[in-house]
Amino acid sequence: MIRIAIMLADGSEEVEAVAPADICRRAGIEANMVSVMGRLDITASRGIKITADLMIEDINIDDYDMIVLPGGVKGTENFKASQILNNYIIDFADKGKGLAAICAAPTVYSGLGLLKGRHAVCNPYFFDELRSDGALLDEDARVITADNIITSKAMGTALDFGLAIVEFFLGESGSSEMCTSLCY
């Protein structure tokens, strides 16, 4: 079974975490919500409480096929501060395993040098940061898949982001089936 770890932190953007989890679970992809905060309960960017399935300290990251980072400025800062998460991301990049991030969160990957020379997109507020880290920014894109890394623009593209993750694993037909199922 395909397994993805959707990371959560205080300040993560609710829709950007929950929409991809929902879409992936509907497609038969096991999507675990994983807290990097040392506790299961997090407070998302708009004050909504989310309870993660697991804590990062309790997972075997080798059991996962992709790491997914929702945005949110504070959530992204918390991701950058998690040494465990950053080590996992670097390991995934070295192995060519899936990485996905939306909104502010692509800056986690760019800050680790993973977007240098790759096509990417993020929230417009962070365009300059991705550019300065060497990403080939496509400002008009909603979602970009560049080899093993998926990036997306913002909360308004969360469904597209989730569908891109489905397509990454199940191909265009899997994504198309989900679009039909969701009346999208």
BAZA-987134 format. One record per residue (C-alpha): x, z, y. Coordinates in steps of 0.02 Angstrom, whole numbers, padded with zeros to 5 digits, always signed. Example, Ala and Ser with C-alpha at 12.3 -4.5 7.8 and 13.67 -1.06 7.14 Angstrom:
+00615+00390-00225
+00684+00357-00053
***
This chain:
+00000+00000+00000
+00056-00037+00177
+00083+00121+00279
+00109+00140+00465
+00151+00294+00568
+00062+00298+00734
+00158+00426+00834
+00068+00548+00949
+00131+00659+01088
+00055+00756+01230
+00014+00623+01359
-00008+00478+01236
-00144+00356+01290
-00299+00389+01184
-00365+00213+01162
-00192+00141+01128
-00173+00264+00983
-00348+00266+00909
-00396+00081+00922
-00247+00017+00819
-00272+00159+00693
-00455+00112+00673
-00422-00075+00657
-00280-00050+00532
-00382+00070+00425
-00527-00054+00423
-00402-00186+00361
-00344-00075+00219
-00180-00022+00300
-00144+00164+00286
-00123+00222+00465
-00062+00401+00483
-00067+00487+00652
+00098+00582+00667
+00132+00713+00801
+00307+00729+00876
+00257+00891+00964
+00290+01019+00826
+00102+01046+00806
-00043+00941+00746
-00151+00953+00903
-00101+00852+01054
-00181+00828+01224
-00188+00644+01265
-00167+00566+01437
-00349+00586+01490
-00366+00763+01422
-00444+00713+01256
-00384+00821+01111
-00324+00727+00958
-00276+00807+00793
-00137+00715+00703
-00135+00694+00515
+00045+00752+00500
+00193+00815+00598
+00350+00709+00609
+00452+00848+00527
+00341+00837+00373
+00346+00651+00336
+00465+00547+00233
+00490+00402+00353
+00553+00292+00212
+00373+00290+00148
+00319+00191+00303
+00325+00007+00345
+00302+00020+00534
+00317+00144+00677
+00185+00122+00813
+00200+00198+00987
+00049+00210+01101
+00086+00216+01287
+00048+00342+01420
+00186+00392+01540
+00201+00574+01484
+00180+00525+01301
+00319+00397+01318
+00432+00529+01397
+00395+00643+01249
+00439+00503+01128
+00604+00474+01218
+00641+00661+01204
+00612+00666+01015
+00781+00644+00932
+00698+00634+00760
+00587+00491+00818
+00731+00399+00902
+00835+00413+00743
+00689+00343+00642
+00667+00199+00764
+00851+00152+00755
+00844+00162+00564
+00690+00048+00561
+00775-00076+00678
+00932-00078+00568
+00824-00112+00414
+00716-00244+00501
+00559-00138+00472
+00409-00151+00588
+00407-00075+00762
+00261-00086+00883
+00233-00015+01057
+00106-00036+01196
+00096-00003+01383
+00241+00111+01438
+00304+00138+01260
+00404-00024+01245
+00527+00064+01361
+00572+00177+01214
+00631+00023+01118
+00713-00058+01269
+00805+00103+01310
+00878+00100+01135
+00936-00080+01161
+00811-00152+01037
+00727-00275+01156
+00886-00353+01227
+00868-00541+01211
+00692-00526+01135
+00526-00582+01207
+00421-00431+01254
+00281-00368+01366
+00229-00198+01432
+00125-00121+01570
+00168-00210+01734
+00230-00046+01808
+00376-00053+01682
+00421-00239+01696
+00581-00202+01795
+00638-00073+01668
+00618-00194+01522
+00705-00332+01620
+00852-00218+01665
+00869-00174+01480
+00884-00359+01438
+00710-00400+01373
+00644-00576+01398
+00484-00525+01485
+00326-00629+01472
+00219-00554+01610
+00061-00651+01564
+00060-00608+01378
-00061-00481+01307
+00037-00455+01146
+00203-00524+01086
+00273-00520+00910
+00460-00553+00910
+00526-00543+00733
+00491-00364+00678
+00441-00295+00850
+00267-00303+00924
+00240-00260+01108
+00079-00257+01207
+00027-00238+01389
-00093-00093+01414
-00252-00003+01361
-00353-00162+01392
-00254-00250+01255
-00268-00111+01125
-00382-00214+01011
-00264-00363+01023
-00120-00244+00983
-00208-00177+00828
-00250-00353+00771
-00068-00406+00794
-00016-00264+00679
-00143-00323+00550
-00078-00501+00567
+00103-00440+00548
+00060-00372+00375
-00090-00475+00316
-00059-00641+00402
-00171-00743+00514
-00312-00743+00387
-00313-00552+00382
-00319-00543+00571
-00454-00676+00578
-00560-00580+00452
-00544-00423+00558
-00596-00519+00715
-00751-00579+00624
-00787-00405+00556
-00768-00327+00729
-00871-00466+00815
-00718-00492+00924
***
